[in-house]
Amino acid sequence: MHPDPDQGAPASGPTDANHEPPVTDAIERLCEEHHAILAVLDAIDAQASAVMKTGSLVLSIWARIVAFLQTYADKCHFFKEEQFLFPLLERRGISRIDRSFSNLHQDHQEGRRLVADMTTAVDGGERLRLANVARSLTKAMRSHLAIELGVLYPLARRMLTLDDLAQLEAAFDAFDTDGICEYVDLARRVCAESGVEFERHAS
């Protein structure tokens, strides 16, 4: 279900107390997904450091990391942005305001490439390659997520109408399943196994 970007009045600004966007809306849901992804990136760094320092390659942990990235980060988070949020912002004219917007699609593709490379390194037991690719991945994804949190999402809140936000929320509800929660639990497990704090990035 795709939201209709041409319905509704512009969303009011933060000074209009009578028309504030809901506290928990589609943009906030994306932010919450960022928190889980950032926590797993910390776990990846910890696991990559262990590989370099001790040669330890715990295949079960890396398998969980890959599963989280391929399903939660890519097929859930990236997909919802690419299929619902990005097209809506394009219709609202974001490309005329922020020329870097098109780079976000490229970032997603680069992230997918790095996850594929990391998976190949894990499967082949290539420790040095795994550590190097993992570090490239975490650096690239942190940069990408920072742009979304600091630039894209605030712009979306200013540009989208209240109806837009409601329709995005409906689209997300139709897309997300109960199984998504299992991947948040998986992220918590990976963080615990890696000695990093899952809640560190929570707002």
Secondary structure as GFF3:
##gff-version 3
##sequence-region A 1 203
A	DSSP	three_ten_helix	17	19	.	.	.	ID=ss1
A	DSSP	alpha_helix	26	54	.	.	.	ID=ss2
A	DSSP	alpha_helix	59	68	.	.	.	ID=ss3
A	DSSP	pi_helix	69	78	.	.	.	ID=ss4
A	DSSP	alpha_helix	79	80	.	.	.	ID=ss5
A	DSSP	pi_helix	81	85	.	.	.	ID=ss6
A	DSSP	alpha_helix	86	91	.	.	.	ID=ss7
A	DSSP	alpha_helix	94	97	.	.	.	ID=ss8
A	DSSP	alpha_helix	101	124	.	.	.	ID=ss9
A	DSSP	alpha_helix	127	147	.	.	.	ID=ss10
A	DSSP	pi_helix	148	152	.	.	.	ID=ss11
A	DSSP	alpha_helix	153	159	.	.	.	ID=ss12
A	DSSP	alpha_helix	162	175	.	.	.	ID=ss13
A	DSSP	alpha_helix	179	194	.	.	.	ID=ss14
A	DSSP	three_ten_helix	198	201	.	.	.	ID=ss15
###
